[in-house]
Amino acid sequence: MESETFRAHAHAFVDWMADYLAHVERRPVRAQVRPGDIARLLAAEPPAHGEPISDIFSAFERDILPGVTHWQHPRFFAYFPANASPPSVLAEMLTAVLGVNCMAWETSPAGTELETRVLAWLRQMVGLPESFEGVIQDSASSATLVALLAACERVTGGAAGTRGLAANRALTVYASAETHSSIDKGMMVAGLGLENLRKIPTDSKFALRPEVLAESVRRDRDAGLLPACVVATLGTTAVGGIDPLADIAEIARRERLYLHVDAAWAGSALVCEEFRDMLAGVGEVDSFVFNPHKWLLTNFDCSAHFVRDMAEVERALTVSPAYLRTAAGDRVVDYRNRSVPLGRRFRALKLWFVIRHYGVVGLQAHIRRHVGLARDLEARIRNTPGFVLAAPRSLSLVTFRYRPDGVADAEAIDQMNRQLLARVNEGGLAYLSPCEVRGRFALRLAIGAPETQEQHVIEVWDHITRLAAQCNPAAPSAGPAGT
Amino acid sequence: MESETFRAHAHAFVDWMADYLAHVERRPVRAQVRPGDIARLLAAEPPAHGEPISDIFSAFERDILPGVTHWQHPRFFAYFPANASPPSVLAEMLTAVLGVNCMAWETSPAGTELETRVLAWLRQMVGLPESFEGVIQDSASSATLVALLAACERVTGGAAGTRGLAANRALTVYASAETHSSIDKGMMVAGLGLENLRKIPTDSKFALRPEVLAESVRRDRDAGLLPACVVATLGTTAVGGIDPLADIAEIARRERLYLHVDAAWAGSALVCEEFRDMLAGVGEVDSFVFNPHKWLLTNFDCSAHFVRDMAEVERALTVSPAYLRTAAGDRVVDYRNRSVPLGRRFRALKLWFVIRHYGVVGLQAHIRRHVGLARDLEARIRNTPGFVLAAPRSLSLVTFRYRPDGVADAEAIDQMNRQLLARVNEGGLAYLSPCEVRGRFALRLAIGAPETQEQHVIEVWDHITRLAAQCNPAAPSAGPAGT
């Protein structure tokens, strides 16, 4: 394709993109399609001959877009909302056209040195120790996997990587019962085995109970197992629980455990000093991950992974065939030795755009605004008869249940809440996701989309309260949700 | 940022992007900077207050761009060139603005169903069995890791994931001595251990010797180890060696080994029927990966991973916490269960744009053109005194050495070739990368950038031959490289 043809199409795409951002609110949040609806519109065989971009774009609008769930919608409250801010989209455009692979310093010196620098900025912004080095991973799942590998490297004195885990006693890992499923997956991927992950019970605030952790480590050691790693979570996925880092760090030091902190979502809030209580004990931490793509206005994917002893990570991951050696040798950082995939996109560029465009003050305001909206919603829920908080609000995450007077059966309440979530999401006005709190079904409402304003939170709450009555078989028959 | 502000900036970026593509040839291929040159230009601390995009963009052009190695340059011949074709850049723009996470069907039904369909297209295009299901991974490294996990799952009857590898005899894996370093890395990451990877010697064509493989498996079994997986490579990184798939498949079936095929680069060539000899035996294969981002005009990252029994992969990778369960349940594919990271970009969109825009015929022409250029270069090298092919040409990959008359010492020849590569890359006219062939240094010239034409190959060869004389201490003192 000639560059002038590209130019014309790209300008047209930009107008569509700007219109999309301006009007995404008019679309249903969750795609309103059934399984197979989109597949039916797609040819079974690849085209023999090429088509003009304009035809492909028309098919995109007509056939693909109705099947897209709109993660940038201001009433997207499911999971943790995505953060494709305009500055990060602009940076992604440059990343796409450069198409560089930041696997080694030489294959993009600027990509490497910018990655080092923006991670140093981020480290300062969230209050991590100066000695930490960083690497951008695709996701917190990958960072956690790397942390597990570094732990294996340390506790086996390097034998895990060379001789394999079969040569060792079983290694054990500890995390709270509320920890993210990526720890489970990491156990499976690293060959450690799910059964060797100890899920430590939590207290009334959904935080890991350190005395149970200490006891569990002791018991495993007595049983001849090799305790290797503890994962502390700052901001669990279901309810935003904050593990007591200082207490865990004390145990980790005493027991010589690798201490990894999963702050995938809540870590972004650390740009505000007032949320840094959770960092007490961070001086003892071995690695720390949070996702600017979750709550720091940066396009997916971009996970910031900080490590106290990067040499340990590099020992766990470095392979150096002749075809990857470069003239700069050991004088430079080759980021490929800090992550599982060899190839790496130029992700630092969007972080640089975001931090420079918003500035630290702007990013603080962004976090505080969302926390404020969640605080208002929390008050609203407390004042709405028939609704209860399922757990204390955590930063911008609120979990709740519909529990109308006169319904006591826990299973019936679960069922009503399942129905309520389904109705909310089917309607397209808003999108929430489920969770379990102490084994019972609850709704999660995570505020984090860049364009979410007070009105959107009020709208969704009014909508939920109207739909709720329809989910209560004991209620006087309510009509369809009106306006 | 207001959508109108975004619109204005994005239009300006598009003009820069089109100009970049039109004139990238005028830039030095490899960045002409020394370690630290870029870092020095970047502030040590993040800005407190935000800046307009235009200032950031000026800094990008002034401070970042000189440190970028230009992977889209028509004289980029290092590694395997990147393939950021204009249609795939256009698709990346849409992907960036949508910012969807394709982790589950519900979080983007179109993302999921399009991924399924374009992978089915690709499967047909490269001649893989109809029963294969697909998943897009970020890189072949990740696909290979997943293959190793599926092998562990199979050979231990699921115990690897639940009880961990410490509960088992050591598992062994087999690949050729020329195999990619990602297999080594996968052994380290999966907890299998580097020492349990058997590097099987190759024949004169750099292809795995099946009789040595069979013997190695037998020996390990006799020693009480558990042979689990063999990785066949179609197109090794250093010289493009093609392993004898049919023979390996025969051994894999007999020995009940998981058979993974790494065709990361050469797999794209399979869109042309005339290159499908290497697929003999593919009916026995368990998984197969190739990277459209290497040679099929698709922006990095995009790795197509095909699997015969996807349920096995899913058993090795599925975790299912309440907060990830969706209303569609088991009626749909949730791609998060086929890869290590939970979050997933909408990568199918660019594949769809590329396949529809070029069509199968267009993609075949693209591959054939590059192979033709490499064939011409091969003839040119044969006809250039003082130069030898280091290995037979493989598709569009040529490896060679400078070996002037009168120099017999192998170490001296290595040294001259190291110097030659350094001079080529330092000059900025072209970019090549190194390799070792039977332990001796050689230069790799991989043709694959979308805009590479005959003139670029002729230019680089003339340049290399001129520079070579300067690297030969025995030659009559040659002046600086002239025209």
Interface residues (C-beta under 8 A of the other chain):
Chain A: M1 S3 E4 T5 F6 R7 H9 A10 H11 F13 V14 D15 M17 A18 D19 Y20 L21 A22 R30 A31 V33 P35 G36 D37 I38 A39 L42 A44 E45 P46 P47 A48 H49 G50 E51 P52 I53 D55 I56 A59 F60 D63 I64 L65 P66 G67 V68 T69 H70 W71 Q72 A78 Y79 A82 N83 A84 S85 P86 P87 S88 V89 L90 E92 M93 L94 T95 A96 V97 L98 G99 V100 N101 W105 E106 T107 S108 P109 A110 G111 E113 L114 T116 R117 A120 W121 L122 Q124 M125 D138 S139 A140 S141 S142 L145 L149 C152 A159 A160 G161 T162 R163 G164 L165 A166 A167 N168 R169 A170 L171 H180 S181 S182 D184 K185 M187 M188 V189 A190 G191 L192 G193 L194 E195 N196 T237 A238 H293 N299 F300 D301 A316 L317 V319 S320 P321 A322 Y323 L324 R325 A327 A328 R331 V332 V340 P341 L342 G343 R345 L349 W352 F353 I355 R356 H357 Y358 G359 V360 V361 G362 A422 N425 S433 P434 C435 E436 F441 R444
Chain B: M1 S3 E4 T5 F6 R7 H9 A10 H11 F13 V14 D15 M17 A18 D19 Y20 L21 A22 R30 A31 V33 P35 G36 D37 I38 A39 L42 A44 E45 P46 P47 A48 H49 G50 E51 P52 I53 D55 I56 A59 F60 I64 L65 P66 G67 V68 T69 H70 W71 Q72 A78 Y79 A82 N83 A84 S85 P86 P87 S88 V89 L90 E92 M93 L94 T95 A96 V97 L98 G99 V100 N101 W105 E106 T107 S108 P109 A110 G111 E113 L114 T116 R117 A120 W121 L122 Q124 M125 D138 S139 A140 S141 S142 L145 L149 C152 A159 A160 G161 T162 R163 G164 L165 A166 A167 N168 R169 A170 L171 H180 S181 S182 D184 K185 M187 M188 V189 A190 G191 L192 G193 L194 E195 N196 T237 A238 H293 N299 F300 D301 A316 L317 V319 S320 P321 A322 Y323 L324 R325 A327 A328 R331 V332 V340 P341 L342 G343 R345 L349 W352 F353 I355 R356 H357 Y358 G359 V360 V361 G362 A422 N425 S433 P434 C435 E436 F441 R444
